[in-house]
Amino acid sequence: MSIRTRFTIWRPFAVAAVAALIAAFLTPATAQAAGNPRESRPVYSYAHAIREAVWVDTGLDSDGDGKTDRVAADIVRPAEPAAQGRKVPVIMDASPYYSCCGRGNESQLKTYDAHGNIVRMPLFYDNYFVPRGYAVVGVDLAGTNRSDGCVDVGGRSDIRSAKAVVDWLNGRAKAYSSRTGTTTVRATWTNGRTGMIGKSWDGTIANGVAATGVKGLKTIVPISAISSWYDYYFAQGAPLYDSGPDWLADAVESDAAHASCAAVQRKLVAGAPRSGDWTGLWTERDYVKDAAKVKASVFLVHGMQDLNVRTKHFGQWWDALAKNGVRRKIWLSGTGHVDPFDYRRGAWVDTLHRWFDHELLGYHNGIDHEPMADVERHPDQWVTSAVWPPRGTQATTLRPAAGPQAGVGTLGLRTSTGTETFTDDPRQSETDWAARIATPTPDKAGFLTAPLTHDLRLSGSSTVTVTATPTTSTAHLTAVLVDLGPDTIRDYSDAAEGITTLTDRTCWGASTAGDSACFLRTAAKTKAVDYTVFSRGWADLGTYADPGRGVPLTPGRAYTITVDLAATDHVVPKGHRLALIVAGTDKDLIDPPSTTPTLTLDLSRTAARVPLVGGPAAFAGAATARWTAPTTGLLGGVRAPRTTHRVPAS
């Protein structure tokens, strides 16, 4: 059941019956004009839907076999409009996960009948939207499942895999009835209006295709998606994982691709040096730089505690889209890397339905006049903003100062003098630092406000400018923002990243024997905490002069660098403290440098620039209490980030 009150028209039974009959014979847009409710209705048979596969020619030969690659596109579409010569729009999910890893919370794979036609399309999209007059297309990225070619992890082959299908849907590319045959197939059943959706790698492909400006792509719904692949593997030169894109390609490729894509693998290794230097490989996989080409609207969804596809991705993408006037909407949850179907199911299906109706069917259902942003303030408690970041948000410079104890300082509006010193300890994480924020420790420098007299809302992306003098030739930096005070939050560090999967099911659309529309229900998994780390950023100090190239440091010399912090929307409540922590290696979130430096911060040249609703005046009004040292002792929070070999999972 949706939490929104649906648009309802009461009418006598006979009139309603006539309206239903009209809807069965008219296009959805015409039916709406005839006076039906402002939403598509499930008037078409899912059981008798047309299920077919085509192989679309990408025009590339990524595996070097002398033939252009064909990518498999599995299609489920309503039979009735096709029989009457009417055309339908398309919802498309292009993915590398359809045979290797599975989709969604239940890791669903594609299944096929004896003729090779799709039986189960993962997730609920086809079950729900095909009866409502949409076609749903699941595309196997090049090098995966039933497609030719090689996986190149967000590069030309990946993006062309999906773009070629959009082109085919609009009559600009060729498709065939088999992987190797010569019989061509035309998409005569669609009007070409396409919406792309997907979580993680799938949503990343939607971002990349939109950044080509391809005609016919009307909207994208990227969920927990990457906007620049460099930022998936590095943070301003600091490595985030002990592997590169070659490992990821190997994880999802088909057996055929494993046998023929060694050359592509070598290019991935060569183009992604572990030094963290920017190369042409990363330029090709940076969609942010091409935001001006985006013609599609964007409904962006991300977990604010996503430590897999970290929130810098949505922040920089959102800002670039805003700069270029792209129509957009956003949902931000308190989860980690989780699909909204698994934390806000009823509202998600309802909102997505109205979004696609508006963007692909042209229904004037008012969704474009509703608040731009939905933000989860507490588990299952949501607030909205007319625009995001909210009006009145201003970048506000907060400055650290030394306190009565070494390493436990203050945070305010005035520039201070003095220094703080810490030594990198790769055994410590952001949770260790925050838990001991009021205790001097050798591995961090912390700065706190007094208890706030009013709530403070930070909304958007922050930066921290640090001037630091290292004792060795290499150094990595971490900066985190912390809300110090008791709260109950989603347990994003748990394996399920903020949800618990239950044993009963809810159903969303029509089912067949081979494809159920019923999915295991979920609930919020919460944890009571004494602090919340809500924004974080990392950098290699060696990139101080050029974020694309690191250089050895001169011990004893001061360097200034600005560290980008991840985007967020967080309220530090009255009575809590806002804290900034600066330290070295954030265990399991960045890799350590080759040396173990001690760094001295010049506090007069160190500052955080944060997006405060109400700006400096709001901070001045909230931080009026007299500063007192917080109570020492170990604070409780979520568990430290787990050591894991992460991939942008489905």
Secondary structure as UniProt FT lines:
FT   HELIX           13..25
FT   HELIX           28..33
FT   TURN            34..35
FT   TURN            47..48
FT   STRAND          50..57
FT   TURN            62..63
FT   STRAND          70..77
FT   HELIX           79..83
FT   TURN            84..85
FT   STRAND          88..95
FT   TURN            98..101
FT   TURN            104..107
FT   STRAND          111..112
FT   TURN            114..115
FT   STRAND          118..120
FT   HELIX           125..129
FT   HELIX           130..132
FT   STRAND          135..140
FT   TURN            142..143
FT   TURN            145..146
FT   HELIX           156..169
FT   TURN            170..171
FT   STRAND          175..176
FT   TURN            188..189
FT   STRAND          190..199
FT   HELIX           201..210
FT   TURN            211..213
FT   TURN            215..216
FT   STRAND          217..223
FT   HELIX           230..233
FT   STRAND          234..235
FT   TURN            236..237
FT   STRAND          238..239
FT   HELIX           245..252
FT   HELIX           255..260
FT   HELIX           262..271
FT   TURN            274..275
FT   HELIX           280..284
FT   HELIX           288..293
FT   STRAND          297..303
FT   TURN            304..305
FT   TURN            307..311
FT   HELIX           312..323
FT   TURN            324..325
FT   STRAND          328..333
FT   HELIX           340..342
FT   HELIX           345..356
FT   HELIX           357..361
FT   HELIX           367..369
FT   STRAND          373..378
FT   TURN            379..380
FT   STRAND          381..385
FT   TURN            391..392
FT   STRAND          393..405
FT   TURN            406..407
FT   STRAND          408..412
FT   STRAND          419..423
FT   TURN            426..427
FT   HELIX           430..435
FT   TURN            436..438
FT   TURN            442..443
FT   STRAND          444..448
FT   STRAND          456..460
FT   STRAND          463..470
FT   STRAND          476..490
FT   TURN            492..493
FT   TURN            495..496
FT   STRAND          499..507
FT   TURN            513..514
FT   STRAND          518..524
FT   STRAND          526..540
FT   HELIX           541..543
FT   TURN            547..548
FT   TURN            555..556
FT   STRAND          559..564
FT   STRAND          568..572
FT   TURN            574..575
FT   STRAND          577..583
FT   TURN            587..589
FT   STRAND          598..602
FT   HELIX           603..605
FT   STRAND          607..613
FT   HELIX           615..622
//
